[in-house]
Amino acid sequence: MSRSSPTVADLSDWLLARGLDGTAREEMLTGYCERLLAAGVPLYRLHVAQRALNPRFGGIGFEWLRTGAGVSHQHFAHRATPLESWVQSPLYAILENSGMELRERLDAPGHQSRFPLLNELRAQGATDYFAAGQLFEKPREDDVIDPNNAPEGVLVSWTSDAPGGFSDADLALIRATLPPLGLALKSAANRRIAHDLLDAYLGRDAGHRVLSGEIQRGSLQQINAVILTFDLAGFTQLAERVPGPDLIAMLNAYFGLVVEAIHDRGGNVLKFMGDGLLAMFDQRESAAQAALDTVAALTGEIAALNGARAAEGRPVAEFTFALHAGDILYGNIGAETRLDFTVIGPAVNLTARLAEMHRALGRSVILSEPVYRAARGGPHDLVSLGRYMLRGVSRPQELFTLYTGEPG
């Protein structure tokens, strides 16, 4: 096939269209590689590396193999010390030398590369390796790129297994289509980053709503939900005697368990409040059941966690749960320049009043009559604690607890 400018233009237009229509990176890279093959480029392997703004991992790599099925991906964890495999890679060398391109022919008899990866590729039959970087931000003239804290961009490598490797025309096509490839990958990554960060900081449901356009102050939706609060008991006293790093590690250990349990059963964590959190299970007939399933499971899981921590001499804390069901207002509240996507309403206030009753009643789990009615007949043993007047509530409320066989 002729390597005239229409081939470059067609592939560039295709990439730009994929960036505009939000095509996932795996699908985009598969199509890109297939089009390079159709243009006569003897491509055996493509690898793409991008930085990620994600609390769980710092980078993501994509790999396409002509002999494989589609594109695989790998997440790279945040690390204080870089992996040796990264330091010894060709992509690291590109950043370290600020050259943004590297080519190495692998087909010479007895060839040995200084890069372990390229020796592995040669053993698989690779004959040529070309890598290039595309920055997404313009560096200052005196900027020196730190490979372990690189600016936003994308690193791409192309490997051939054809006799003679890549031709000059192959490399010209690859170089010409790298900028639109980078732009398309940037578009896809930005959408993914926004989704991940909103999920992490606002919660899954709230993040989805904000990304979908629910961003106006005062935009609220009335929903019926089960509200759940979780708190660590005695945390103030712990904070006075436990070193800060140990205290944060302890909080993260408990929150990790609780958030996973809530998400696994369809709930949404709305916000963290010091040593506690606020969550909801909404708009399902089984919401009360899901909330109680969560509490029952966590009672055992936290007890096991406390046992393990105590055996290691680390601080432990007890916990409380409060659950109530009712109509709430869910949406954007705040100032024009600082909004919170949260819940308000009498049901939220009454849940807070329930949480004040744990010490007086000596129970770690307290739930309201609406939750009891919604979950009645289910598998959980719900026991009445009697009727009480709650602060700021005009009528007496019958309160219940969940009996799990665990102390408290």
N, C-alpha and C positions, 0 to 999 in steps of 0.2 A: 504493500500500500504506500502511496506517495506520502512523504512527510512534509507536505506543503502547509502553509499557514492555516487553511481551513481545518486541518486535523487539530491543531493547537486551539483554534477558535472554537471548534465544536466541543472539545473536551473541557475547555475553560467555561463555556456557556453552560454545559451540563453541570459542572461543579457549582457554579454560581446559583443555578436553579435549585440544586439540592440544599445549599445554604439558606436560600430564601424560604423553601417550603418546610424546613425543619426536619429533614431526613436524619435519622439516627446515624451516628458515626459508623457503626458496623455495616449498615446497608450502603452508606456512601462509599466507604473504602472498598467494599466488594465490587461495586459498580465501576469505580475508578480503575481498579486492577484489571477488570474484564475489558475495559476500553483500551487500556495500554496494550494488553495482549492482542486485541483486535487491530490495533495500529501497528503491530509487528514488533513491539518491544518484548524481548525475551525475559520476562519477569518470572522469577522463581519465588521470591519472598518480598513482602513489604512490611516494614515495622514503623509504627508511629508512636511517639511519646509526647504526652502533654501534662503540664502541671494541673493539679486539681485543687480547688478550694472546697475541701470537704473535711469535716471533723475527724473522719475515720481514716482517710488516706491522703497522701500528698501528691500522688501522681498516678497516671493511668497509661498503660501501654496497649496498643492494638497490633495484632500480627495476622497477616494473610499469607497463606502458602498455596501455591498452585495445586499441590497435591492434596490439600485439605478441603474442608467444607466450610466456606465462609470465613468470617473474621473472629478470632478469639481475643479476649482481653484479660489484662492482669492489673490488679491494683497494687500500688507500692505504698507501704505504711510510712507515716511520719517517723523520721529517725534523727536523733541528735548526731550520730556518726554515720556517714554514707556507707552503703554496702561496697565491698571490695569489687564485686562484679560491675557496679556502676562506675567506679573510679577507673577501672581497666577497660571501659567500653569505648568504641569509636565516637559515640555521641558525647561522652564526657570530654573527649579530646577536642571536638569541634567547639564546645563552649569554652574550654580552657584556653585555646589558642585564638578564639574570636575569629576564626577563619570562615565559619559557617558552611564549609564544604570539605568533604574528604572522600577520596577515591583510592581504592586499593585493588589491583589485579591479583587474583588468587590462583591463576592457572599455570604459573611458571613452575617447572619441575623443582620439587624440594622446597617450595616457598613456605616460609614460616612468618606469621604475622606477630607483631607485638601485642595484638589484641586477641585474647583467648576466644572471643566469640567468632572472629573471622577464621580461626583455625578449625573451630567446630563446623562452621558453614562450609569450608573447603572440604572437610571430611565427608560432608553430605553431597558433594559434587558441585558446589558453587565455584564460579569462575571469576566473578567480578562483583565489587561492592561499591556503592555510591551512597553517600549520606549528605544531607543538607539541612540547615535550620532556617526557619522563617520566624522572625520576631513580630509580635503584635503591638509593640510600642517602640517608639523611636528613641534610641539611646543617645545620650550626650556624647560629644566627641571624646571626652576624657574618661568615659565609663569603661570599667573593666568588668567583664562578665564573671560572676561567681558561679561555677557549675553546680554548686550545692544550694544555691539560692538564685536560680536563673530568672531573668525577666519573663513575662508572659510570652508564650510563643509555642512553636511546634517543631519537633525534630523528626525527620523522616529518613529512612534508609531503604534503598532498592537493591536487591540482590539478583544476579543472573546466574543461570547454570548452563548457558549456551556456549559452545566453542567460540572463543574470542570475546565473550562477554558483551557489554553494551557497545554499540557503535556511537560515533559522534552525533548522528541524527537521533539516536535513542536518548542520549543525555540532553540534547537540545530540547526535545519534547518534554522531558521530565523537568528541566529547569524552567521552561516557559509556563508549565502548568502548576508549578509549586505555589506561586502567590494565590491563584484562585482556590487551590486545594487548602492552603492555610486559612484563607478567608472563610471557606465553607466549614472547616473544622472549628474555627473560632466561633462562628455563629452557633453551631451545634453545642459546643462546650459552654458558651455563655448561658444558653437556655438550661442546660443541665446543672450548671453551677447555681443559677438562680433558684431552681427547683430544690436542690439539695440544701442550700443555705436557709431558704424559707422553711423547709421541713424541719431543719435542725433548730431554728430559733423561734419559730412560731408554732410548730406542730404540723402534722401531716395534713389535716383537714383545713386548718387556717391558712397554711402555706399554699395549698392548692387554690383556695378561694382568692387569696391576694394575687397570685400569679394569673388567675383567670379574669382579674379586673375589679374585684370587690375592694376598692381602695379609697372610696369617698368617706370622709368623716361623717358619722351619723347614720351610715348605711347599716341597718340592723335587721336581723331575721328572727322571728319568734319560733322557737323549737321546743319540743318536749324532750327532756333528757334526764338521765340519772347523773347527778353531780357527785363526784368523789373527791375527798381531800385525804391526803396522806401527810403525816407529820412524824418526825422523830421525837421521842419523849426524852426529856432531860438534856437536850442538846446545848442549852445555854451553859449548864454546869460543865459539860464536856469541853466546850469551847474555851473555858477559863484555864483548863489544865492540859489540854492536848495541843501539841505544836501545830501551827497552821498547815503545813504540807500533809501531816497525818490526818488532820481534820478534813481537808478537801478530799483526800483519798478515801476516807470513810464515807463521806457524802456520796461520792461517785459510785462506790460499791453498792450502797442501798438504792440510789436512784437508778442505777443500771438494771437491777432486778425489777424494780417497780415499773419503770417505763416499758421494759420488754413485755412484762406480764399484761399491762394495759393494752399495748399495741397488738399483742397476739390474740386478744379477745375482742378486737374491734373498737376499742376506746381511743380517745384522743387526749394527749396531755396538752393542756392549755398554757400553763406557766409554772415555773418554779418560784417558790416564795420562801427564801432562806433555807430552812431545813425541811421544807415540805413542798408539796405540789398540788395543783388543781387539775382535775381531769373530768371528762364527761363521756358517757355512752348515750348516743342520741338516736331518736326516731326509729327505734326498732321495738317490736313487741318483746323481744328477748333482752332488752337493754339491762333491766334489773338483774336478770339471771347472769348475764355476762359480767356485770359489775361484782356480783357476789362470787362468781367463779374466780374472778381475779383476786379478791380479798382472801378467799379460802386457800388458793394456791400460794399466795404470798405469805400467809401465816406460817406455812411450813417452810418455805424457801428462806425467809428471813431468820427463822429459828435455826436452820442449818448453817446459814451464813454467820450468825452470831456464835454458834458453837465452834466453827472453824477459826474465826477471828480470835475468840477467847483462848483457844488452844495455842495460838501463835503469839499471845501476849499483846494483841492489838485492841484498841478501844471498841466497845460495842454500844449499841443503843436500842432501846425498845421503840415501839411504833404505835401509832393510832390511825384508824380509818373512820371517816364519817361519810354517810351516804344519804342522799335525799333525792326525790324525783319531783319534777314540776316543769312549768313553762319558764323559759329563760330567753333573754335577748342576747343574740350572738352576732358580733360584728365589730365595726370600727368605732373606737371611742378615744378622744384625746384632743390635742391641739392640731392646728393645720400643719405644723412642721414635725410633730411627733405623735404617732398613733399607736394604739395597742389593739390587737384583734383579740377580744376577750368576751366574757359573759357577765351579764349583770341581771339583777332582778331579785324578787323576794325569795325565790328558791335557792339562789346562791347565798343570800344572807342567812337563811335558816340552816343551811349546811354548816356555815361558820358557827352558828349558835350550838349545833350538835357537837362540833369539835371542842367546845368549851366544857362539855359534860363528862369527858373521859375520866378525869381525876375524881370527880364527885361520885361517879357510878362505879369506878374501878374496873372499867371494861375497855379493851383496846379497840373494839369495833362497835360502833353505834350507828343504827340506821333508823330512818323515819317510817311512819306508818304507810305512806305511799309506796315506798320501796317494798315493805312487807307485803302489801296487797298485790303488787305487781309480780312478786316472786313466790307468792303462796302456792303450795302444791308442788313446788320444785324439790330438788334433792337436798336442799340445805336446811339445817335445823335452826329455825329462827325463834328466839325466845324473847318474850316481853320483859321489859325492865320496869314497866309502870308508866304512869302519866306524870309529866313535869311541866312547870312553867319555865319557858326559856327567855332569856334576856331579849327584850325588844319584840317579842311575839305575844300577841294579845290573848291567844287561847292555849289551853294546856295541850301538850303533844304526847301521844303514846310513843315511847321509844323501844327499840328492839336491839338485840345483839345476835351475832352469828356464832353458834356453838360449833367449834371445830375439834374439840378434844384437847386443844392446846391451852396452856395456862393463860389467864387474862382474857 
